Amino acid sequence: MGQPESRERGTAEQSGLPPGQRLQRGWPVTHYGPVPKFKPDRWEFRVFGATADGDKHCWNHREFSELPFSSVVADLHCVTKFSMLGSEWGGVLAREIAELAPPAPEVTHVMVWAEYGFSSNLRLTDFLSGRALFATHKDGELLTAEHGFPLRLVVPHLYAWKGPKWVRGIEYMTADRRGFWEERGYHNIGDPWSEQRYSYQEGPGDGPEL
């Protein structure tokens, strides 16, 4: 990818740790299942579902690598209670994808899809926050396979499970639907500052309508 076109620094990174979190100096490897093998000739990023034009939009690896490159300095908060502060994440802003492949007006949520059918749901407002980033780099270096290469989503204001590794696309949705970890008892929103870790903590309106 090219040189960074923007560098954004938020204030949350300067204000300490969310409740229940501890400072992590390194970057532990945490994921469910095996590390997928990257095959660049078969890799494709898709935007589908309720798109504004009704079509599916796709980029191969070369095309995605040529999209505008931005960097965001942000924390990463894992629900397992470690936090890394002030990392620089480089890649393609989520709102850049939404500008290239806009959602239909009635879209309220996004499902982020990754390898092996892994998924995580987000409110559209979280996805378009301006700091959510499809990361290819951390601190100027390419991500390793264990940390999500070639692409992982980083959503700084939510717990890290909301940003899957090995992302392959997004689905625009007109109603909320729980993703992989949300179906297994994790909070549907995942705000670390409100310590929204588990589904039993959800209040009215936090989860999909039954």
ZALO-82493 format. One record per residue: x negated, y negated, z of N, C-alpha, C in turn; residue number from 1. Coordinates in Angstrom, 2 decimals. Layout:
N
PT       nxx       nyy       nzz      caxx      cayy      cazz       cxx       cyy       czz   pos
PT         X         Y         Z         X         Y         Z         X         Y         Z   NUM
...
! end
This chain:
210
PT       nxx       nyy       nzz      caxx      cayy      cazz       cxx       cyy       czz   pos
PT     -0.83      1.20      0.00      0.00      0.00      0.00     -0.87     -1.25      0.00     1
PT     -0.26     -2.37     -0.30     -1.01     -3.61     -0.40     -1.28     -4.23      0.94     2
PT     -1.68     -5.48      0.93     -1.98     -6.18      2.16     -0.70     -6.67      2.81     3
PT     -0.71     -6.81      4.15      0.50     -7.25      4.83      0.98     -8.60      4.33     4
PT      2.31     -8.70      4.12      2.91     -9.96      3.71      3.47    -10.73      4.90     5
PT      3.71    -10.03      6.00      4.21    -10.71      7.18      3.74     -9.97      8.41     6
PT      3.63    -10.68      9.52      3.26    -10.09     10.79      4.15    -10.70     11.84     7
PT      4.96     -9.88     12.49      5.94    -10.37     13.44      5.55     -9.91     14.84     8
PT      5.66    -10.79     15.79      5.36    -10.44     17.18      6.56    -10.83     18.01     9
PT      7.11     -9.87     18.73      8.26    -10.13     19.58      7.82    -10.51     20.98    10
PT      8.78    -10.93     21.79      8.48    -11.33     23.16      8.61    -10.15     24.12    11
PT      9.35     -9.11     23.72      9.57     -7.98     24.64      8.26     -7.30     25.00    12
PT      7.30     -7.27     24.03      6.04     -6.60     24.28      5.24     -7.26     25.40    13
PT      5.56     -8.51     25.69      4.79     -9.24     26.68      5.45     -9.18     28.06    14
PT      6.62     -8.59     28.19      7.40     -8.74     29.41      7.41     -7.50     30.28    15
PT      6.46     -6.58     30.10      6.37     -5.43     30.96      7.07     -4.22     30.39    16
PT      7.17     -3.20     31.24      7.73     -1.92     30.83      9.22     -1.85     31.14    17
PT      9.98     -1.14     30.30     11.37     -0.87     30.64     11.44     -0.03     31.91    18
PT     12.59     -0.01     32.57     12.71      0.77     33.81     12.43      2.25     33.57    19
PT     11.69      2.84     34.51     11.41      4.25     34.45     10.27      4.65     33.54    20
PT      9.63      3.68     32.88      8.54      3.99     31.94      7.18      3.79     32.59    21
PT      6.17      4.50     32.08      4.79      4.35     32.54      3.91      4.00     31.33    22
PT      2.86      3.26     31.56      1.96      2.85     30.50      1.13      4.03     30.01    23
PT      1.08      4.20     28.70      0.32      5.28     28.07     -0.83      4.68     27.28    24
PT     -2.04      5.12     27.55     -3.21      4.58     26.85     -3.43      5.24     25.49    25
PT     -3.23      6.54     25.41     -3.35      7.24     24.13     -1.99      7.37     23.47    26
PT     -1.92      8.26     22.47     -0.67      8.49     21.76     -0.40      9.99     21.74    27
PT      0.38     10.49     22.69      0.67     11.93     22.72      1.46     12.36     21.48    28
PT      1.28     13.59     21.09      2.04     14.16     19.99      3.28     14.83     20.57    29
PT      4.45     14.35     20.20      5.71     14.93     20.67      6.64     15.08     19.48    30
PT      7.09     16.30     19.25      8.09     16.54     18.22      8.68     17.93     18.40    31
PT      9.79     18.15     17.71     10.48     19.44     17.76     10.23     20.16     16.44    32
PT      9.74     21.40     16.52      9.51     22.17     15.31      8.13     21.96     14.73    33
PT      7.85     22.59     13.57      6.52     22.53     12.97      6.27     21.20     12.25    34
PT      5.00     20.93     11.99      4.61     19.76     11.19      4.76     20.12      9.71    35
PT      5.57     19.39      8.97      5.77     19.74      7.55      4.53     19.44      6.72    36
PT      4.35     20.20      5.66      3.25     19.97      4.74      3.69     18.95      3.70    37
PT      2.91     17.89      3.55      3.24     16.83      2.60      2.89     17.25      1.18    38
PT      3.87     17.18      0.29      3.68     17.50     -1.12      4.06     16.27     -1.93    39
PT      3.08     15.42     -2.28      3.39     14.13     -2.90      4.18     14.23     -4.19    40
PT      3.97     15.29     -4.96      4.69     15.41     -6.23      6.16     15.76     -6.03    41
PT      6.52     16.20     -4.84      7.92     16.56     -4.55      8.59     15.58     -3.59    42
PT      7.81     14.67     -3.05      8.35     13.76     -2.03      9.24     12.72     -2.68    43
PT     10.36     12.43     -2.03     11.31     11.44     -2.53     12.01     10.80     -1.34    44
PT     12.19      9.48     -1.42     12.96      8.75     -0.41     14.30      8.37     -1.03    45
PT     15.40      8.74     -0.36     16.73      8.55     -0.92     17.56      7.62     -0.04    46
PT     18.37      6.80     -0.67     19.41      6.03      0.00     20.73      6.46     -0.64    47
PT     21.64      6.95      0.19     22.88      7.49     -0.36     24.01      7.21      0.63    48
PT     25.18      7.77      0.36     26.34      7.49      1.19     27.10      6.30      0.65    49
PT     27.56      5.43      1.54     28.40      4.29      1.16     27.53      3.11      0.71    50
PT     26.87      3.27     -0.43     26.10      2.17     -1.00     27.04      1.17     -1.67    51
PT     26.56     -0.05     -1.82     27.41     -1.10     -2.39     27.83     -0.79     -3.82    52
PT     26.95     -0.15     -4.60     27.28      0.15     -6.00     27.77      1.58     -6.20    53
PT     27.84      2.34     -5.11     28.32      3.72     -5.21     27.31      4.71     -5.73    54
PT     26.10      4.27     -6.02     25.06      5.14     -6.56     24.07      5.57     -5.49    55
PT     23.32      6.62     -5.78     22.19      7.03     -4.95     20.94      6.33     -5.48    56
PT     20.09      5.88     -4.58     18.85      5.19     -4.96     17.67      6.01     -4.48    57
PT     16.69      6.19     -5.33     15.55      7.07     -5.01     14.23      6.40     -5.38    58
PT     13.21      6.69     -4.58     11.83      6.29     -4.87     10.93      7.51     -4.69    59
PT     10.06      7.77     -5.64      9.05      8.79     -5.40      7.93      8.19     -4.55    60
PT      6.90      8.98     -4.21      5.91      8.49     -3.28      5.13      7.30     -3.84    61
PT      4.80      7.34     -5.10      4.07      6.22     -5.70      4.93      4.96     -5.69    62
PT      6.19      5.09     -6.06      7.08      3.93     -6.10      7.30      3.35     -4.70    63
PT      7.47      4.23     -3.71      7.67      3.72     -2.35      6.41      3.02     -1.85    64
PT      5.25      3.53     -2.21      3.99      2.93     -1.78      3.76      1.55     -2.39    65
PT      4.48      1.24     -3.45      4.34     -0.06     -4.11      5.34     -1.10     -3.60    66
PT      6.20     -0.72     -2.66      7.15     -1.68     -2.09      6.40     -2.66     -1.18    67
PT      6.97     -3.85     -0.96      6.29     -4.87     -0.13      5.91     -4.33      1.25    68
PT      4.67     -4.57      1.62      4.09     -4.07      2.87      4.15     -5.16      3.93    69
PT      4.69     -4.82      5.08      4.76     -5.75      6.21      4.16     -5.09      7.45    70
PT      3.84     -5.89      8.44      3.38     -5.33      9.71      4.15     -5.96     10.86    71
PT      4.40     -5.15     11.87      5.13     -5.56     13.06      4.33     -5.12     14.27    72
PT      4.04     -6.02     15.18      3.38     -5.67     16.43      4.48     -5.39     17.45    73
PT      4.51     -4.16     17.94      5.63     -3.75     18.78      5.24     -2.59     19.68    74
PT      6.04     -2.42     20.73      5.87     -1.30     21.65      6.59     -0.07     21.13    75
PT      6.22      1.08     21.69      6.92      2.33     21.44      7.25      2.95     22.79    76
PT      8.54      3.17     23.03      9.00      3.71     24.31      9.60      5.10     24.09    77
PT      8.97      6.11     24.64      9.45      7.48     24.51     10.39      7.82     25.66    78
PT     11.44      8.55     25.38     12.40      8.93     26.43     11.76      9.84     27.47    79
PT     10.61     10.45     27.14      9.89     11.26     28.12      9.13     10.40     29.13    80
PT      9.32      9.09     29.04      8.90      8.08     30.03      7.51      7.50     29.83    81
PT      6.90      7.68     28.66      5.67      6.93     28.40      5.94      5.80     27.41    82
PT      5.19      4.71     27.55      5.29      3.56     26.66      3.91      3.17     26.18    83
PT      3.78      2.90     24.88      2.57      2.32     24.30      2.89      0.87     23.96    84
PT      2.02     -0.04     24.39      2.30     -1.46     24.21      1.44     -2.06     23.11    85
PT      2.05     -2.92     22.30      1.32     -3.78     21.38      0.65     -3.11     20.21    86
PT      1.19     -2.02     19.71      0.63     -1.40     18.51      1.04     -2.19     17.27    87
PT      0.19     -2.15     16.25      0.54     -2.78     14.98      0.99     -1.69     14.01    88
PT      2.22     -1.78     13.59      2.81     -0.81     12.67      2.90     -1.44     11.29    89
PT      2.45     -0.73     10.28      2.49     -1.24      8.92      3.34     -0.35      8.03    90
PT      4.10     -0.98      7.14      4.94     -0.21      6.23      5.97     -1.08      5.56    91
PT      7.15     -0.54      5.36      8.23     -1.22      4.64      9.36     -1.51      5.62    92
PT      9.73     -2.77      5.74     10.82     -3.14      6.63     12.12     -2.46      6.21    93
PT     12.90     -2.04      7.18     14.19     -1.42      6.88     15.09     -2.38      6.11    94
PT     15.04     -3.65      6.45     15.90     -4.61      5.75     15.47     -4.78      4.29    95
PT     14.21     -4.49      3.98     13.75     -4.51      2.59     14.45     -3.41      1.79    96
PT     14.56     -2.23      2.40     15.27     -1.14      1.75     16.74     -1.52      1.56    97
PT     17.33     -2.14      2.58     18.74     -2.52      2.50     18.98     -3.60      1.45    98
PT     17.98     -4.42      1.18     18.12     -5.43      0.12     18.03     -4.79     -1.26    99
PT     17.17     -3.78     -1.38     17.02     -3.09     -2.66     18.18     -2.15     -2.95   100
PT     18.72     -1.56     -1.90     19.86     -0.64     -2.03     20.88     -1.02     -0.97   101
PT     21.69     -2.05     -1.22     22.57     -2.59     -0.19     23.67     -1.62      0.23   102
PT     24.07     -1.71      1.51     25.22     -0.94      1.97     26.53     -1.59      1.53   103
PT     27.56     -0.79      1.43     28.89     -1.33      1.17     29.34     -2.19      2.36   104
PT     30.26     -3.13      2.13     30.68     -4.03      3.22     31.23     -3.32      4.44   105
PT     31.82     -2.14      4.26     32.44     -1.44      5.38     31.47     -0.56      6.17   106
PT     30.21     -0.54      5.81     29.23      0.29      6.52     28.98     -0.27      7.92   107
PT     28.98      0.62      8.90     28.72      0.23     10.29     27.50      0.92     10.88   108
PT     27.11      2.07     10.31     26.03      2.87     10.88     25.16      3.47      9.77   109
PT     23.99      3.90     10.17     23.05      4.56      9.26     22.62      5.88      9.89   110
PT     22.55      6.93      9.09     21.93      8.17      9.54     20.57      8.26      8.85   111
PT     19.53      8.38      9.64     18.17      8.53      9.11     17.87     10.01      9.02   112
PT     17.52     10.47      7.82     17.28     11.89      7.58     15.78     12.15      7.41   113
PT     15.32     13.24      7.99     13.91     13.60      7.93     13.78     15.06      7.50   114
PT     12.54     15.53      7.45     12.28     16.92      7.06     13.04     17.90      7.94   115
PT     13.32     19.07      7.38     14.01     20.16      8.07     15.43     19.79      8.50   116
PT     16.02     18.76      7.89     17.37     18.37      8.23     17.51     17.60      9.52   117
PT     16.39     17.15     10.10     16.45     16.35     11.32     17.11     15.02     11.02   118
PT     17.85     14.49     11.99     18.58     13.24     11.76     18.67     12.42     13.03   119
PT     18.85     11.10     12.86     19.09     10.21     13.99     19.99      9.07     13.52   120
PT     21.04      8.79     14.28     21.99      7.75     13.89     21.64      6.42     14.55   121
PT     21.91      5.35     13.81     21.67      3.98     14.27     22.85      3.10     13.89   122
PT     23.13      2.11     14.72     24.05      1.07     14.30     23.38      0.28     13.18   123
PT     24.18     -0.18     12.23     23.60     -0.95     11.12     22.88     -2.19     11.64   124
PT     23.39     -2.80     12.69     22.74     -3.99     13.25     21.35     -3.67     13.78   125
PT     21.16     -2.47     14.35     19.83     -2.07     14.82     18.90     -1.82     13.64   126
PT     19.42     -1.19     12.61     18.63     -0.89     11.41     18.17     -2.18     10.73   127
PT     19.03     -3.21     10.72     18.73     -4.47     10.04     18.18     -5.53     11.00   128
PT     17.66     -5.12     12.13     17.23     -6.06     13.16     16.10     -6.98     12.71   129
PT     15.39     -6.60     11.65     14.26     -7.41     11.18     12.93     -6.88     11.66   130
PT     12.94     -5.98     12.63     11.69     -5.39     13.14     11.66     -3.88     12.97   131
PT     12.76     -3.29     12.56     12.75     -1.86     12.24     11.93     -1.66     10.97   132
PT     11.04     -0.67     10.99     10.04     -0.53      9.94      9.84      0.93      9.60   133
PT      9.82      1.24      8.31      9.39      2.56      7.85      7.87      2.53      7.80   134
PT      7.25      3.10      8.81      5.81      2.95      9.01      5.02      4.01      8.26   135
PT      3.94      3.54      7.63      2.94      4.41      7.02      1.60      4.30      7.74   136
PT      1.43      3.22      8.52      0.16      2.93      9.20      0.41      2.55     10.67   137
PT     -0.59      2.80     11.48     -0.63      2.29     12.85     -2.02      1.73     13.10   138
PT     -2.06      0.46     13.55     -3.33     -0.22     13.83     -4.29     -0.14     12.66   139
PT     -3.75     -0.29     11.45     -4.56     -0.35     10.25     -4.96      0.98      9.66   140
PT     -4.59      2.08     10.29     -4.95      3.40      9.81     -3.70      4.16      9.37   141
PT     -3.84      4.99      8.34     -2.73      5.85      7.94     -2.29      6.72      9.10   142
PT     -0.99      6.94      9.21     -0.49      7.88     10.20     -1.08      9.26      9.95   143
PT     -1.29     10.02     10.99     -1.66     11.41     10.84     -0.40     12.23     10.60   144
PT     -0.58     13.44     10.12      0.57     14.32      9.90      1.33     14.56     11.19   145
PT      0.62     14.73     12.30      1.27     15.01     13.58      2.11     13.83     14.07   146
PT      1.75     12.62     13.64      2.49     11.43     14.05      3.44     10.92     12.97   147
PT      3.69     11.74     11.94      4.76     11.39     11.02      4.39     11.11      9.59   148
PT      3.11     11.18      9.21      2.72     10.93      7.82      3.53     11.84      6.89   149
PT      4.05     11.30      5.80      3.72     10.00      5.21      4.61      8.84      5.67   150
PT      5.69      9.10      6.44      6.61      8.03      6.76      7.37      8.35      8.04   151
PT      7.38      7.37      8.95      8.22      7.48     10.14      8.91      6.14     10.37   152
PT     10.07      6.19     10.97     10.78      4.96     11.29     10.39      4.50     12.68   153
PT     10.14      3.21     12.84      9.87      2.61     14.14     10.96      1.57     14.39   154
PT     11.69      1.74     15.47     12.74      0.79     15.88     12.34      0.30     17.27   155
PT     11.59     -0.79     17.37     10.92     -1.15     18.63     11.84     -1.33     19.83   156
PT     13.09     -1.77     19.60     13.95     -2.07     20.75     14.76     -0.87     21.22   157
PT     14.54      0.32     20.62     15.22      1.54     21.03     14.19      2.61     21.39   158
PT     14.65      3.63     22.11     13.76      4.75     22.41     13.26      5.38     21.11   159
PT     12.08      5.99     21.19     11.38      6.43     19.99     12.08      7.55     19.24   160
PT     12.97      8.33     19.90     13.63      9.39     19.14     14.55      8.81     18.07   161
PT     14.91      7.53     18.21     15.73      6.88     17.19     14.92      6.56     15.93   162
PT     13.62      6.74     15.99     12.76      6.57     14.83     12.10      7.87     14.46   163
PT     12.73      8.69     13.65     12.20     10.02     13.34     10.88      9.98     12.57   164
PT     10.10     11.03     12.73      8.93     11.28     11.90      9.38     11.91     10.58   165
PT      8.50     11.85      9.59      8.67     12.56      8.31     10.00     12.22      7.63   166
PT     10.30     10.93      7.61     11.59     10.46      7.06     11.65     10.69      5.56   167
PT     12.84     11.09      5.10     13.05     11.30      3.67     14.19     10.46      3.10   168
PT     14.93      9.75      3.96     15.99      8.91      3.40     16.97      8.45      4.45   169
PT     17.94      7.66      4.00     18.98      7.15      4.88     20.34      7.33      4.21   170
PT     21.33      7.52      5.06     22.72      7.64      4.62     23.52      6.50      5.24   171
PT     24.16      5.69      4.41     25.05      4.65      4.91     26.38      5.28      5.30   172
PT     26.89      4.92      6.49     28.11      5.52      6.99     29.12      4.45      7.39   173
PT     30.39      4.73      7.18     31.46      3.79      7.55     32.04      4.14      8.93   174
PT     31.51      5.14      9.58     31.86      5.50     10.96     30.65      6.17     11.59   175
PT     30.57      6.09     12.89     29.42      6.67     13.60     29.49      8.19     13.62   176
PT     28.32      8.80     13.66     28.20     10.25     13.73     26.89     10.56     14.44   177
PT     26.92     11.45     15.40     25.71     11.74     16.19     24.66     12.48     15.36   178
PT     23.39     12.15     15.63     22.29     12.83     15.00     21.83     14.03     15.81   179
PT     20.64     14.54     15.48     20.12     15.79     16.06     20.07     15.73     17.58   180
PT     19.33     14.76     18.15     19.19     14.70     19.60     20.44     14.17     20.27   181
PT     21.19     13.35     19.58     22.43     12.83     20.15     23.44     13.97     20.34   182
PT     23.44     14.94     19.44     24.31     16.11     19.58     23.85     17.01     20.72   183
PT     22.62     16.84     21.17     22.05     17.70     22.21     21.92     16.98     23.54   184
PT     22.70     15.93     23.73     22.80     15.32     25.05     22.08     14.00     25.26   185
PT     21.47     13.47     24.20     20.82     12.17     24.36     21.80     11.04     24.05   186
PT     21.52      9.88     24.61     22.43      8.74     24.50     22.59      8.32     23.05   187
PT     23.78      7.91     22.69     24.06      7.58     21.30     23.38      6.30     20.85   188
PT     23.09      5.39     21.76     22.46      4.11     21.39     20.97      4.12     21.70   189
PT     20.58      4.43     22.95     19.17      4.60     23.27     18.40      3.33     23.54   190
PT     18.98      2.40     24.29     18.29      1.15     24.66     17.42      1.40     25.89   191
PT     16.09      1.30     25.78     15.24      1.58     26.94     15.38      0.56     28.06   192
PT     15.73     -0.68     27.74     15.86     -1.70     28.76     17.10     -1.49     29.61   193
PT     18.09     -0.79     29.06     19.27     -0.38     29.84     19.14      1.06     30.31   194
PT     18.00      1.70     30.03     17.70      3.08     30.39     18.81      4.02     29.92   195
PT     19.17      3.89     28.66     20.21      4.73     28.07     19.57      6.01     27.54   196
PT     19.33      6.95     28.43     18.62      8.17     28.06     19.57      9.30     27.63   197
PT     20.67      9.48     28.35     21.48     10.68     28.16     22.94     10.34     27.90   198
PT     23.64     11.27     27.24     25.01     11.00     26.81     25.96     10.80     27.99   199
PT     25.67     11.41     29.15     26.58     11.23     30.29     26.59      9.78     30.79   200
PT     25.58      8.98     30.35     25.53      7.58     30.74     26.35      6.68     29.82   201
PT     26.89      7.24     28.76     27.60      6.41     27.77     28.87      5.82     28.35   202
PT     29.11      4.57     28.00     30.34      3.90     28.36     31.29      3.83     27.18   203
PT     32.44      3.25     27.37     33.41      3.11     26.26     32.80      2.35     25.10   204
PT     32.93      2.93     23.91     32.39      2.30     22.71     30.97      2.63     22.39   205
PT     30.28      3.36     23.28     28.87      3.70     23.01     28.73      4.83     22.01   206
PT     29.71      5.73     21.94     29.62      6.88     21.06     30.68      6.89     20.00   207
PT     30.60      7.85     19.07     31.60      7.95     18.01     33.00      8.21     18.58   208
PT     34.00      7.72     17.87     35.37      8.00     18.27     35.67      9.48     18.04   209
PT     36.35     10.07     18.98     36.69     11.49     18.90     37.93     11.70     18.04   210
! end
